[in-house]
Structures are given as structure tokens and as C-alpha cells.
Amino acid sequence: MTREPVAQSALHHLHVAHGAHMEARGVWQISARFTSVAAELNAARSALAIGERTRVGVLDIVGAGLAEFASRIGVQDSMAAAGQHGSRWYRLTRSQARVVVSHEHIDGARAALEKEIGENACVHATDISSGLTTLVVVGPRSLDLLVRLVRIDLEPHSFENKRVALTGAVGIPLQIVRWDRGDLLAYELTVGRDVAEYFVDSLLHAGEDLGVRLIGADALAQLES
């Protein structure tokens, strides 16, 4: 018997209102596309697009022992790094980091992490996946959009690729990671699930004159490859 999708993004209703074609992927309903994949890719490559990273798990890593552990695995302060099996490490502060993995691998990632940390280290991992929404703002005009809203300097010469920062925008706490897609400028913005719709509405309003458009998971996946 086919298992019915039960999980929906915080942006599900907003995406449906914007004409998203929804598809079942595992236990998730996702926004596969809004128009055609080709048109969405063209928007991302020529101007500005916003997509959502779905089906990802996030572990919050905190503790006094994090600095020593992060140094041991080569994750620098305020930087992002690729880990094993497609995971990512984000070093937010000296005592806080996040690990992002595919949602289905979150339990295995946590077990592997706790084993690597060891029993005596003062570091603890918590699954915070359900409370967050992550957007990808991508395209040559992505910086033009973000400078209107974000409180920190995101110019490429000062906020280089794989840089991480905690900041705010439109009154919302924000984690921002620059993670380019090939030669395309791209920023990943993580906010609380409860304010995700408001935040996306703010981005769309601020980027109207820049040609911003929503893109689905299929176009976003092609930009990743």
C-alpha cells in the first residue's frame, strides 16, 4: 500500500497560493515547480529566484567543548564546510554549530556525531529540524535584494563563499550562509518556521522590481548539481 504524504513545509499554503505544482516525495508534499523547470532555471541564472530547501534535518550542536572538537575536524569560526555523506557543518559561534543532513539520515547523523564527540566532551546535539525553514536566494541580483533587508555587509569581497553569520531582517532572527551554486551567487536564509511565510512575503515584495520569482524543488536540485 502506498504511504500517503503527511509532512508539509511551513510554506505549503503560500506556495499553493502562488500556483505551485505539488508532488509527493516520500512522506513529504513539496513544491516541485511553479512554471516550467527551464523557465525557473533561466530566472535563477539571469536575475533572481527564491526556492526552499525541503526534507533536510538540522542538528544544533552546543557546549564548551565545541571549539576543540570543531578545530579537530577543521571547521573554522563563522564558516561552513561540507561533511560526509552530503552533510554540512555551520560554525555559528565559538560554542554553537549546526549540522545539516537529509531528513531521512538525521538519526544516523546524530548517532555518528555523538560517537565521534565521545562521552567526556562537553558538547550536546539536539534535533531542531521541525522548527526551521531554509530558503535559497540565488542569482546575479540576489545581493541587490538582500542589501535591502539584511543588517550586515554581504558584499562578496567581505562575505565570501561558505561564510556564515547570525543576523536579522525585517525584525526576524536570521541565519545566513553564502553557498554559491557553481558560479551563481547564492545565499541560504534560515528562519523560524512560525515566521517563514511573513519572511518570504517580505522578500517577494522587496524584490518585485528585480524580477524575483519563486522556483520549485526540481529547478533547485538542478542548480545544486
C-alpha positions as a Markdown table, in Angstrom:
| # | Residue | x | y | z |
|---|---|---|---|---|
| 1 | Met | 0.0 | 0.0 | 0.0 |
| 2 | Thr | 1.3 | 3.5 | -0.9 |
| 3 | Arg | 2.2 | 5.6 | 2.1 |
| 4 | Glu | 0.4 | 8.9 | 2.0 |
| 5 | Pro | 2.4 | 12.1 | 2.4 |
| 6 | Val | 2.0 | 13.5 | 5.9 |
| 7 | Ala | 4.7 | 16.2 | 6.1 |
| 8 | Gln | 4.2 | 19.7 | 4.7 |
| 9 | Ser | 6.6 | 22.7 | 4.6 |
| 10 | Ala | 5.7 | 25.8 | 6.6 |
| 11 | Leu | 5.4 | 27.4 | 3.1 |
| 12 | His | 2.9 | 24.9 | 1.8 |
| 13 | His | -0.1 | 27.2 | 1.7 |
| 14 | Leu | 1.9 | 30.2 | 0.3 |
| 15 | His | 3.3 | 28.0 | -2.4 |
| 16 | Val | -0.1 | 26.7 | -3.4 |
| 17 | Ala | -1.4 | 30.3 | -3.5 |
| 18 | His | 1.4 | 31.1 | -5.9 |
| 19 | Gly | 0.4 | 28.3 | -8.2 |
| 20 | Ala | 2.9 | 25.6 | -7.2 |
| 21 | His | 2.6 | 22.1 | -8.6 |
| 22 | Met | 2.7 | 19.9 | -5.5 |
| 23 | Glu | 4.2 | 16.4 | -5.6 |
| 24 | Ala | 4.6 | 13.6 | -3.1 |
| 25 | Arg | 8.3 | 12.8 | -2.4 |
| 26 | Gly | 8.5 | 10.1 | 0.2 |
| 27 | Val | 6.3 | 11.3 | 3.2 |
| 28 | Trp | 6.6 | 14.9 | 2.1 |
| 29 | Gln | 4.5 | 17.1 | -0.1 |
| 30 | Ile | 6.8 | 19.5 | -1.9 |
| 31 | Ser | 6.6 | 22.3 | -4.4 |
| 32 | Ala | 8.1 | 20.6 | -7.5 |
| 33 | Arg | 7.7 | 23.7 | -9.8 |
| 34 | Phe | 5.7 | 26.8 | -10.3 |
| 35 | Thr | 6.0 | 27.1 | -14.1 |
| 36 | Ser | 8.5 | 25.1 | -16.1 |
| 37 | Val | 11.9 | 24.0 | -14.8 |
| 38 | Ala | 13.5 | 25.6 | -17.8 |
| 39 | Ala | 11.9 | 29.0 | -17.1 |
| 40 | Glu | 12.8 | 28.8 | -13.4 |
| 41 | Leu | 16.4 | 27.9 | -14.2 |
| 42 | Asn | 16.5 | 30.9 | -16.5 |
| 43 | Ala | 15.2 | 33.2 | -13.8 |
| 44 | Ala | 17.9 | 32.0 | -11.4 |
| 45 | Arg | 20.7 | 32.4 | -13.9 |
| 46 | Ser | 19.6 | 35.7 | -15.3 |
| 47 | Ala | 18.1 | 37.6 | -12.4 |
| 48 | Leu | 16.8 | 36.4 | -9.1 |
| 49 | Ala | 15.0 | 33.3 | -7.7 |
| 50 | Ile | 13.9 | 32.0 | -4.3 |
| 51 | Gly | 13.5 | 28.3 | -3.5 |
| 52 | Glu | 13.0 | 26.3 | -0.4 |
| 53 | Arg | 15.4 | 23.6 | 0.9 |
| 54 | Thr | 13.0 | 20.9 | 1.9 |
| 55 | Arg | 13.5 | 17.4 | 3.5 |
| 56 | Val | 16.6 | 18.5 | 5.5 |
| 57 | Gly | 17.4 | 17.8 | 9.1 |
| 58 | Val | 19.3 | 20.1 | 11.4 |
| 59 | Leu | 21.2 | 19.3 | 14.5 |
| 60 | Asp | 22.1 | 22.1 | 16.9 |
| 61 | Ile | 25.5 | 21.5 | 18.5 |
| 62 | Val | 26.3 | 23.4 | 21.6 |
| 63 | Gly | 28.8 | 23.2 | 24.5 |
| 64 | Ala | 32.0 | 24.5 | 25.9 |
| 65 | Gly | 33.9 | 21.6 | 24.2 |
| 66 | Leu | 32.7 | 22.6 | 20.7 |
| 67 | Ala | 35.7 | 24.8 | 19.9 |
| 68 | Glu | 38.2 | 21.9 | 20.5 |
| 69 | Phe | 36.0 | 19.5 | 18.6 |
| 70 | Ala | 35.4 | 21.8 | 15.6 |
| 71 | Ser | 39.1 | 22.6 | 15.4 |
| 72 | Arg | 39.9 | 18.9 | 15.3 |
| 73 | Ile | 37.6 | 18.3 | 12.3 |
| 74 | Gly | 38.7 | 21.5 | 10.6 |
| 75 | Val | 35.6 | 23.7 | 10.8 |
| 76 | Gln | 36.6 | 27.4 | 11.3 |
| 77 | Asp | 34.7 | 30.1 | 13.2 |
| 78 | Ser | 31.8 | 31.7 | 11.2 |
| 79 | Met | 32.4 | 29.3 | 8.2 |
| 80 | Ala | 30.5 | 26.5 | 6.6 |
| 81 | Ala | 32.1 | 23.2 | 5.4 |
| 82 | Ala | 31.0 | 20.1 | 3.6 |
| 83 | Gly | 31.0 | 17.0 | 5.7 |
| 84 | Gln | 30.5 | 13.3 | 5.0 |
| 85 | His | 27.5 | 11.9 | 3.1 |
| 86 | Gly | 26.3 | 15.2 | 1.8 |
| 87 | Ser | 26.2 | 16.8 | 5.2 |
| 88 | Arg | 27.2 | 20.4 | 6.0 |
| 89 | Trp | 28.7 | 22.0 | 9.1 |
| 90 | Tyr | 27.9 | 25.6 | 10.0 |
| 91 | Arg | 30.1 | 27.1 | 12.8 |
| 92 | Leu | 27.9 | 29.9 | 14.2 |
| 93 | Thr | 29.8 | 30.9 | 17.3 |
| 94 | Arg | 32.7 | 29.5 | 19.4 |
| 95 | Ser | 30.2 | 27.4 | 21.3 |
| 96 | Gln | 27.5 | 26.7 | 18.7 |
| 97 | Ala | 27.3 | 24.9 | 15.4 |
| 98 | Arg | 24.8 | 23.3 | 13.2 |
| 99 | Val | 24.9 | 20.1 | 11.1 |
| 100 | Val | 22.5 | 19.9 | 8.1 |
| 101 | Val | 21.8 | 16.5 | 6.6 |
| 102 | Ser | 19.0 | 14.9 | 4.5 |
| 103 | His | 16.0 | 14.4 | 6.8 |
| 104 | Glu | 16.0 | 10.6 | 6.5 |
| 105 | His | 19.6 | 10.5 | 7.8 |
| 106 | Ile | 19.1 | 12.7 | 10.8 |
| 107 | Asp | 19.1 | 9.9 | 13.4 |
| 108 | Gly | 22.1 | 8.2 | 11.9 |
| 109 | Ala | 24.0 | 11.6 | 11.7 |
| 110 | Arg | 23.2 | 12.3 | 15.4 |
| 111 | Ala | 24.4 | 8.8 | 16.5 |
| 112 | Ala | 27.6 | 9.2 | 14.4 |
| 113 | Leu | 28.3 | 12.6 | 15.8 |
| 114 | Glu | 27.8 | 11.6 | 19.4 |
| 115 | Lys | 30.2 | 8.7 | 18.9 |
| 116 | Glu | 32.8 | 11.0 | 17.3 |
| 117 | Ile | 32.5 | 13.6 | 20.0 |
| 118 | Gly | 32.9 | 11.0 | 22.8 |
| 119 | Glu | 31.3 | 10.6 | 26.2 |
| 120 | Asn | 33.6 | 13.0 | 28.0 |
| 121 | Ala | 33.3 | 16.1 | 25.8 |
| 122 | Cys | 31.0 | 18.9 | 26.9 |
| 123 | Val | 29.1 | 19.0 | 23.6 |
| 124 | His | 25.4 | 18.2 | 23.1 |
| 125 | Ala | 23.4 | 17.7 | 19.9 |
| 126 | Thr | 19.6 | 18.5 | 19.6 |
| 127 | Asp | 17.4 | 17.9 | 16.6 |
| 128 | Ile | 15.8 | 21.2 | 15.8 |
| 129 | Ser | 14.6 | 20.4 | 12.2 |
| 130 | Ser | 10.9 | 20.9 | 12.8 |
| 131 | Gly | 11.3 | 24.5 | 14.0 |
| 132 | Leu | 13.2 | 25.9 | 11.0 |
| 133 | Thr | 12.7 | 26.9 | 7.4 |
| 134 | Thr | 15.6 | 27.4 | 4.9 |
| 135 | Leu | 15.3 | 29.4 | 1.7 |
| 136 | Val | 17.8 | 29.7 | -1.1 |
| 137 | Val | 18.1 | 33.2 | -2.7 |
| 138 | Val | 20.1 | 32.7 | -5.9 |
| 139 | Gly | 21.0 | 34.6 | -9.0 |
| 140 | Pro | 23.1 | 37.6 | -10.1 |
| 141 | Arg | 20.7 | 40.0 | -8.4 |
| 142 | Ser | 20.5 | 38.2 | -5.1 |
| 143 | Leu | 22.8 | 40.6 | -3.4 |
| 144 | Asp | 20.6 | 43.5 | -4.6 |
| 145 | Leu | 17.7 | 42.0 | -2.8 |
| 146 | Leu | 19.4 | 41.2 | 0.4 |
| 147 | Val | 21.1 | 44.5 | 1.0 |
| 148 | Arg | 17.6 | 46.0 | 1.2 |
| 149 | Leu | 16.7 | 43.8 | 4.2 |
| 150 | Val | 19.7 | 42.2 | 5.9 |
| 151 | Arg | 21.6 | 44.1 | 8.6 |
| 152 | Ile | 25.2 | 43.0 | 7.7 |
| 153 | Asp | 27.6 | 43.6 | 4.8 |
| 154 | Leu | 27.1 | 40.8 | 2.3 |
| 155 | Glu | 29.4 | 42.2 | -0.4 |
| 156 | Pro | 31.2 | 39.3 | -2.0 |
| 157 | His | 34.7 | 40.6 | -1.1 |
| 158 | Ser | 33.8 | 40.8 | 2.6 |
| 159 | Phe | 31.2 | 37.9 | 2.9 |
| 160 | Glu | 33.0 | 35.2 | 0.9 |
| 161 | Asn | 31.7 | 31.8 | -0.2 |
| 162 | Lys | 31.0 | 29.5 | 2.7 |
| 163 | Arg | 30.7 | 32.3 | 5.2 |
| 164 | Val | 28.1 | 32.0 | 8.0 |
| 165 | Ala | 26.5 | 34.7 | 10.1 |
| 166 | Leu | 23.7 | 35.3 | 12.6 |
| 167 | Thr | 21.9 | 38.5 | 11.9 |
| 168 | Gly | 18.3 | 39.7 | 11.4 |
| 169 | Ala | 16.0 | 41.0 | 8.7 |
| 170 | Val | 12.5 | 42.6 | 9.0 |
| 171 | Gly | 12.5 | 42.0 | 12.7 |
| 172 | Ile | 13.3 | 38.3 | 12.4 |
| 173 | Pro | 16.4 | 36.5 | 13.7 |
| 174 | Leu | 18.2 | 35.1 | 10.7 |
| 175 | Gln | 21.0 | 32.6 | 9.9 |
| 176 | Ile | 22.6 | 33.4 | 6.6 |
| 177 | Val | 25.1 | 31.2 | 4.7 |
| 178 | Arg | 26.7 | 32.1 | 1.4 |
| 179 | Trp | 26.8 | 28.8 | -0.6 |
| 180 | Asp | 27.2 | 29.5 | -4.3 |
| 181 | Arg | 25.8 | 27.2 | -6.9 |
| 182 | Gly | 28.7 | 27.0 | -9.3 |
| 183 | Asp | 29.4 | 30.5 | -10.5 |
| 184 | Leu | 26.0 | 31.7 | -9.4 |
| 185 | Leu | 25.8 | 33.8 | -6.2 |
| 186 | Ala | 23.6 | 32.1 | -3.7 |
| 187 | Tyr | 22.6 | 32.7 | 0.0 |
| 188 | Glu | 20.8 | 30.3 | 2.3 |
| 189 | Leu | 18.5 | 32.0 | 4.8 |
| 190 | Thr | 17.2 | 30.1 | 7.8 |
| 191 | Val | 14.4 | 31.5 | 9.9 |
| 192 | Gly | 11.9 | 30.1 | 12.4 |
| 193 | Arg | 9.0 | 28.0 | 10.9 |
| 194 | Asp | 6.4 | 30.3 | 12.5 |
| 195 | Val | 7.6 | 33.4 | 10.7 |
| 196 | Ala | 8.6 | 31.8 | 7.3 |
| 197 | Glu | 5.5 | 32.9 | 5.4 |
| 198 | Tyr | 5.9 | 36.5 | 6.5 |
| 199 | Phe | 9.6 | 36.4 | 5.7 |
| 200 | Val | 9.0 | 35.1 | 2.1 |
| 201 | Asp | 6.3 | 37.7 | 1.6 |
| 202 | Ser | 8.8 | 40.4 | 2.6 |
| 203 | Leu | 11.4 | 39.0 | 0.2 |
| 204 | Leu | 9.0 | 38.9 | -2.7 |
| 205 | His | 7.7 | 42.4 | -2.0 |
| 206 | Ala | 11.3 | 43.8 | -1.7 |
| 207 | Gly | 12.4 | 42.1 | -4.9 |
| 208 | Glu | 9.4 | 43.0 | -7.2 |
| 209 | Asp | 11.4 | 45.4 | -9.3 |
| 210 | Leu | 14.3 | 43.0 | -9.5 |
| 211 | Gly | 12.3 | 40.3 | -11.3 |
| 212 | Val | 12.2 | 37.9 | -8.3 |
| 213 | Arg | 10.3 | 34.7 | -8.8 |
| 214 | Leu | 9.7 | 31.5 | -6.8 |
| 215 | Ile | 11.2 | 28.3 | -8.0 |
| 216 | Gly | 10.5 | 24.7 | -7.1 |
| 217 | Ala | 12.5 | 21.8 | -5.8 |
| 218 | Asp | 13.2 | 20.4 | -9.3 |
| 219 | Ala | 15.0 | 23.6 | -10.5 |
| 220 | Leu | 16.8 | 24.0 | -7.2 |
| 221 | Ala | 18.1 | 20.4 | -7.4 |
| 222 | Gln | 19.5 | 21.1 | -10.9 |
| 223 | Leu | 21.3 | 24.2 | -9.6 |
| 224 | Glu | 22.8 | 22.0 | -6.9 |
| 225 | Ser | 24.2 | 19.5 | -9.4 |
